Amino acid sequence: MTLTELQQLYANKDIVEAVIEPSIQANGWIVEFRHRRGGFVPLTDGAGSEKCYHDIDTATERAFEVGFHQVRIADTF
């Protein structure tokens, strides 16, 4: 979902957690949001491709733009 769509879900309290985790397909970090009914919703571009960021700070800023004040960093280590 795009940033705007995720902001709407946040306003409606449909997403309850922001998670940043390493990307499996690219060298970087992705941002996902846990839906209140279960499952995760990824941050995507307008074409539906998952957005990947080169650093945690930029990924965190996107989660903050959605509305969250905290993010969980999921690491594979």
matplotlib code that plots the C-alpha trace (Angstrom):
import matplotlib.pyplot as plt

x = [0.0, 1.1, 2.0, -1.3, -3.3, -1.4, -2.1, -5.8, -5.5, -3.7, -6.3, -9.0, -6.9, -6.7, -2.9, -1.4, 2.3, 5.2, 8.0, 11.2, 13.0, 15.8, 14.7, 15.0, 15.2, 17.4, 20.2, 18.2, 15.2, 11.4, 8.6, 5.6, 2.5, 0.6, -3.1, -5.4, -7.0, -3.7, -1.1, 1.2, 0.7, 3.9, 4.7, 4.7, 5.1, 2.2, 2.8, 2.5, 6.2, 7.6, 9.7, 13.2, 15.4, 19.2, 19.2, 17.1, 16.8, 15.0, 12.7, 11.9, 11.0, 8.5, 6.8, 6.7, 5.1, 2.3, 1.6, 3.5, 5.7, 7.5, 8.8, 10.0, 13.2, 13.1, 16.6, 17.8, 20.8]
y = [0.0, 3.5, 6.0, 7.8, 4.6, 3.5, 6.9, 6.3, 2.8, 4.4, 7.1, 4.3, 2.3, -0.6, -0.9, -1.4, -1.7, -0.6, -3.1, -2.6, -5.7, -6.7, -7.1, -10.7, -9.6, -6.5, -5.2, -2.9, -2.5, -2.8, -1.3, -3.4, -2.7, -5.2, -5.1, -5.3, -8.4, -10.1, -10.2, -7.6, -4.8, -3.6, -0.1, 0.0, 2.5, 3.5, 0.4, -2.0, -2.8, -3.1, -0.1, -0.9, 1.6, 1.5, 2.5, 2.0, 5.7, 6.4, 3.4, 4.6, 8.1, 6.5, 4.7, 8.0, 9.6, 7.1, 8.2, 5.8, 7.2, 3.9, 1.1, -2.4, -3.3, -7.0, -8.3, -11.7, -11.8]
z = [0.0, -0.7, 2.0, 1.6, 1.8, 5.0, 6.5, 6.1, 7.6, 10.6, 11.0, 11.1, 13.6, 11.1, 11.5, 14.9, 14.6, 12.3, 11.6, 9.8, 8.6, 6.2, 2.6, 1.4, -2.3, -2.0, 0.1, 2.4, 4.6, 4.1, 6.1, 7.0, 9.1, 11.2, 10.5, 13.5, 12.0, 11.5, 8.7, 7.5, 4.9, 3.1, 2.1, -1.7, -4.5, -6.8, -9.0, -6.1, -5.7, -2.2, -1.3, -0.1, 1.8, 2.1, 5.8, 8.9, 9.5, 6.2, 6.6, 10.1, 8.8, 6.4, 9.4, 11.2, 8.2, 8.4, 12.0, 14.2, 17.0, 17.5, 15.2, 15.8, 14.2, 13.2, 12.7, 11.5, 13.9]

ax = plt.figure().add_subplot(projection="3d")
ax.plot(x, y, z, "-o")
ax.set_aspect("equal")
plt.show()
